[in-house]
Amino acid sequence: MFTDEFGDKRIENRLNKLVEKLVNFRQSSINFISDNSSERRSFYRILQNTSVTESFLLTPITQSCVQFCAGKNIVVVNNTCEFNLTSHMGVLKKIVA
């Protein structure tokens, strides 16, 4: 997916691994997709990199989806549920204190 974007193969490999896991596991939780704490930290570092933007990540994923869906009938399901947890703000601070 990402090649020669940063000029650093380690960053590109880590970024490719992150995107691959996000797509394959269909989870957005870094904790869930990480094999260990070292990998989790490396994923967080990638996401904190100022060169890595949302559109930067979405472009190859979108292109992959377009290729996958080409010539197929696709059913799209949309869930409009929204969670409002603002009333829970500070709960952990109260419990820990």
C-alpha positions as a printed Julia matrix, in Angstrom:
97×3 Matrix{Float64}:
   0.0    0.0     0.0
   2.48   2.62    1.16
   5.85   2.64   -0.57
   8.41   5.45   -0.65
   6.03   7.8     1.16
   8.41   8.58    4.03
  11.79   7.52    2.77
  12.03   5.18    5.78
  11.19   1.51    5.22
  10.57   0.89    8.94
   7.85   3.53    9.08
   6.3    2.31    5.84
   6.32  -1.32    7.04
   4.72  -0.32   10.34
   2.12   1.81    8.57
   1.3   -0.99    6.12
   0.95  -3.43    9.01
  -1.38  -1.05   10.85
  -3.63  -0.53    7.82
  -3.63  -4.25    7.03
  -4.72  -5.11   10.57
  -7.39  -2.4    10.64
  -8.84  -3.73    7.38
  -8.56  -7.43    8.22
  -9.84  -7.25   11.8
 -12.44  -4.58   10.97
 -11.76  -3.03   14.35
 -10.69   0.5    15.12
  -9.19  -0.36   18.49
  -5.4   -0.28   18.5
  -5.43  -2.42   21.65
  -7.47  -5.12   19.92
  -5.4   -5.35   16.74
  -1.98  -5.17   18.44
  -0.15  -8.41   19.17
   1.79  -6.91   22.08
   2.57  -3.65   23.87
   5.53  -2.89   21.62
   3.39  -3.11   18.51
   0.67  -1.02   20.18
   3.17   1.74   20.97
   4.51   1.66   17.41
   0.99   2.05   16.01
   0.3    5.01   18.28
   3.58   6.61   17.21
   2.59   6.25   13.55
  -0.77   7.89   14.21
   0.94  10.78   16.01
   3.21  11.41   13.04
   2.2   14.76   11.5
   2.68  13.34    8.0
   0.01  10.7     8.61
  -3.41  12.26    8.11
  -6.85  10.72    7.88
  -6.99  11.26    4.12
  -3.47   9.81    3.8
  -4.69   6.59    5.44
  -8.03   6.46    3.64
  -6.71   6.82    0.09
  -5.19   3.31   -0.31
  -8.0    1.72    1.7
 -10.59   3.36   -0.55
  -8.73   2.3    -3.68
  -8.58  -1.27   -2.38
 -12.33  -1.26   -1.68
 -13.11   0.07   -5.16
 -11.05  -2.71   -6.75
 -12.67  -5.34   -4.51
 -16.2   -4.16   -5.31
 -15.71  -3.72   -9.06
 -18.33  -5.66  -11.01
 -20.15  -6.87   -7.89
 -23.55  -6.05   -6.42
 -22.91  -4.45   -3.03
 -25.36  -4.05   -0.16
 -24.53  -1.18    2.17
 -25.89  -1.25    5.71
 -25.81   1.96    7.71
 -26.23   2.18   11.46
 -27.23   5.6    12.74
 -26.93   4.81   16.45
 -25.11   7.41   18.49
 -23.65   7.0    21.94
 -23.66   9.95   24.3
 -21.44   9.29   27.29
 -20.92  12.87   28.42
 -22.69  12.13   31.71
 -19.9    9.63   32.49
 -17.08  12.18   32.24
 -14.82  12.1    35.28
 -16.25   8.85   36.67
 -12.89   7.08   36.67
 -11.23  10.02   38.42
 -13.81   9.77   41.21
 -13.32   6.0    41.53
  -9.52   6.21   41.62
  -9.4    9.14   44.04
